[in-house]
Amino acid sequence: MEVDALKSNPLTESTFYILLALASEPLHGYGIIKKVELLSENTIILAAGTLYGALENLKKSHLVDQMLIQDNSRRKVYQITDTGLEVLSHDYLRMKKLCLIAESILKKGEK
């Protein structure tokens, strides 16, 4: 899927938070779950199955990569790709614009 096609489709809230969690550092699955809970102030609680399904979709779309770990750990560590960061930034700007529009309309209604 091309970047323009990815940008034209809004991210789900869970996917947005997963990419946001990975934007600051590579993480393993449990680390992603905990970081999403922290960033969302416990409004997004990801089950392991939901997370790994989302990560597989993100890998297929080239938004995240699985890192190769040199130790004997079985943990899989994920990192956001440049494309993932671009899509995340685009969706952030889309939502920011929506909020500014909503704010201006709602303030007019506060007479």
TADA-V235561 format. One record per helix or strand of 2 or more residues. SS is the DSSP state (H for helix, E for strand). FROM is the first residue (numbers start at 1). LEN is the number of residues. If there is no record, write none. Layout:
ss:SS from:FROM len:LEN
ss:SS from:FROM len:LEN
This chain:
ss:H from:3 len:6
ss:H from:13 len:12
ss:E from:27 len:2
ss:H from:29 len:11
ss:H from:48 len:13
ss:E from:64 len:4
ss:E from:77 len:4
ss:H from:82 len:27
